[in-house]
Amino acid sequence: MKLATLSVRGGAPEIGVVDGLRVVRIQAMLPGLPATMIALIGAWDTVQADVRRAARESTDVVSQEEVRFLAPVARPGKIMAMGLNYADHVAEAGLETPKHQVWFCKQPNTVHPPHAPIQIPKASGAVDYEVELVFIIGKRGRHISKADAPNYIFGYCIGNDVTARDWQRRTPQWVLGKSFDTHGPFGPWITTADEVGDPHRLGIRSIVNGDVRQKSNTRGLIFNVFDQVEHLSQAMTLEPGDVVFSGTPGGVGAAMVPPVFLKAGDRVRCEIDDLGAIEAVFENET
């Protein structure tokens, strides 16, 4: 199932089910349905059957052209992100393969719709793209084993871990360079884990102005998503709606010779097999 947060013809945000080129509006049929994606995820065991029934039976259907997709989770409690997690990206950065998982966080102000324009901030001259498999936590948990980790993932989507490289490199920690406004678009919807199956078999690509820059497969993750859940949950309680960016493959602009950073008018498309695509134009901050 593909669950989206969306606006129909400029209306208020609502949750819908994406079915091919159609979007099924389910909330009118289910007036007691939680109104936000975090609340829906938290109640999923209780409401799942009703949601699936409404997706099959509702006649309140619109086309994707009538819809504006919003960030699937509007205000995550946590946005964690993995660094240096594909061998080719580690190599292009001139670094050694990490012995331990490298984590940073992106701040909630980075959350952004999957197709909305992205800012090139006034303060940075080195904005870069990073296509990533994003997963959404489905249940509250701490000290989760790798074997049990799949039971804690609600679903998957596509993210662009937009990065201000000059700010990232100023200090040993990366939070500011990763946390400019609009620099965490993800979506376009959440594909539930049961539909995805094994997440470590998916082609992943970024395309800048029609030029394929990153092309890999999620089987190349050094620490796979279940490793990540196990590791993170040793440090913090994971909660429904938490968002995790799992790492980017090689091919970023900073690694090109000479480096090529994004400028106003550039269009970046991020694709992952079975999950869809997000795409946006970069604009100068006003």
N, C-alpha and C positions, 0 to 999 in steps of 0.2 A: 504494500500500500504506500502511496505517495501522499503525504500530508503537508499542506502549505498554509502559511499565513499570508493573507492576500486582501486586496481591496478591489471590489467590483464596481467599475464605472465611478470611481472616486468616493465610494462609500467607506464606512468604518471598517477597520480591520476585522477579519473573520477567518475561521479555519475552514478549508475546503480540501477535497480529495481530488487529486489530479489523475485523470484516466485518459491517457493518450493526449489528444488535443483538446479534450473536454475537462472542465472543472465542475465537480459536483458540490453544490452548496448544501451542507448538511445541518447547519445550525437551526434553521427554521423547523426542520423535521425533528430535531432533538433539542428542544428549548432548555433542557436542564444540563446540556453539555458544557463542560468548562470552557470559558471564553478565551483563554490564552493557551499557547502551546505548552508552557511549563505545567500549567494546571492539568491539561489534557494528558500529558506524559505521566504525571504523578498519579492520575486516576485510571491509567490505561487498562489495568487488569479488570477494572469494574466496567468501563465503558466500551472496551474494544468490540464486543459483539454488536452493540448498538451502532457504533460507527460503521462497521463493515456492512451491516444491514442497510443503513441509510445510504451508503455509497452505492449499493446495488439498486435500491428502490426509489430514491429521490428523483423526481422529475425536474427539480430546480437545477438546471445545468446551463453553464455559459461556456463560451470558447475562451481559450487562453488569450486571444486578442482583446477580450473585454476585461482582462484582469491585470492588475499591477501586483506582482509578487513582492512581498516584503521579506525582511529577514525572518526565517522560520521561528526563531526564538528571539523575541524583541529585547529582552534584558536578561541575559544569562547571569546566574549567580557567579559563575567562574568561566573564564575563557583561558584555557591552558594551551600552550603550543610547544611543539617539539622541534628542536634544532638539530641539524647535522644528522639526519636520519636516513639518507640514501647515500650509498658509497660514492656515486658519481658527483654528488653535491659536496661531499666531504673532500673529494679529490680536487675539484675545481676551486675550492676555498683554500687549498694548500695545507690542510690539517690532517691529523691522524684520526683514525676511526675511534670514536669515543668508547671508553670502557664502561661508562655509566651514561644513563639517559640525560640529555641536556634539555632543561625545561626553562621556559619563561612564560610570562602571562601577557595577554593583550587586554587592554582595559575596555569596559563596556561602551565607551564612546566610539570605539572602532566599529561596532555593529552597524551594518549597512545593507540595504536591499541588494539583491543579486544582479540587478541590471541598471542601477542608478549611477549617475556620474560620480567619479571618485576624485578627491581633491589632490592636486599637487600643492603642498603647503608652501606658504611664503618662506618658511624657515628652512626649507631643504631643497638642495639641488641634485639629489641622488635618490629618486624614488624608483623602487624596483617591484617586480611582481614575483609571486611564488604560488603556483598551483598546489593545492593540498587536499587530500582526503580528510574530511571532517567527520567526527562522530559525536553523537549526542547521548549523554548518559540517561538511562531510563529508570534507574532505581537507586535509592539511597544505600550507600555501602562504604565500609571501611575494611581494610585488610582483606581485599578480595583476591582470591587465588587466580592464577592465569587460567586454570581449567574452568573456573566459574565466571570469568570475565565476560564471555559472550552473553550471559544472562543479564548483564548490567548495561548493555548497549541497546538503546532504543532504535537508533537508525543512523543513516549516513547521508552526507551531502558533500557539496564541493565548496571549497573556500579559496580565497586569494589572500595570502598573508602579506599584504602590501607593506613594504618596509622602506623607511627613510635610512638608507645605508650610512650617510654621514653621521646621523645621530646614533645609529646602532653602534658604530665603531668608536664613539667618543669615550665610552666607558666599558668595563668588563661585562656589565649586565646590559641587556638589550631592551628593557621595558619601554623606554621613551621612543626609541627608534621604531618600535613595533606598534605604537599606540596613538598615532596621529588620528584625528577625526576621519571617519569614513574608511579607514584602512583595514577593516575586517569584514568585507562582504562574504556572505555564504548563502547557500541555497542550491537551486531555486526552491527546493522543497526537501523534506526529510523522507528518504526511502527507508521503510522499516526494515529492521535487521533480518526478519524472516524472509523478506523478498530478496534481499541481497545475497544471503547465504555467506559463502566465504568471501570476506572483504579483501583478501590478499591475492587477487587474481585480476585486478581491474586495470585496464589501460588508463593512463593519466597524461594529460597534455596541456600546455599553455600555448596560445597563438597570439602574436602581437602584430597587428596590422596585416594579418594574413600569413605571417611567417611563423612556422612552428618552431618554438624556442625550447620547450621542454617536452620530452616524449619518453615515457617510462611505463612501469607497471608497479602496482602496489606490492607485488611479491618482492620487490627490491627494498622494502623497509628493513632497516637494520634491527630496530626494535618494533615488532608488529603491534597492532592495536591492542591485543590482549596483554602483551608485555607492558604496554603503557598503562592500562587500567590497573594492573597489579601494582606497578611501581607507584603511581600517583596515589593510590588508595592507602599506601603505607604512611603517607604524609598528611593526607587530608580526607575528610569525608566527602565522597562524591554524591551529588544530588541530582534529581531529575531536572533536565534542561541544561546542565553544564555542557559546555561546548569545548571540544578538543580538536585542535589542528595537529595532524599527525606527522608533518614533515614534508619537505619539498625535494623533488629530484633535481639533478643537474640541469643547467641551461639558463640560469638567471642572468640578468643583464650585467650585474656587477662582475661576473666572471668572464665576460667577453673582452677581447683585446682589440682596441681599448674598450673600457666599460661603456655600455650603452644604457642610459637611464631614460625613464619615461618623460615625455613632454606633452604639453597640451595638445589634444586632438588624437593622441594614440588610443587605439582600441585593443583591449586585452580580453581574450576569451579563454576560459578555463573549462576543460572537459574531463569527465571521468566516465568510463564505460558503465552503462546501466543506471547512472545517476543523473544524466542530463548535462547541462552547461550553464555557466554564468558568464555574462559579458558586459563590459562597461567601457565608456569613454573616459579618459582622464582630462580634467579641467583645472586650470589655475585657480587657486583659492582667491576669492575676492575680498 
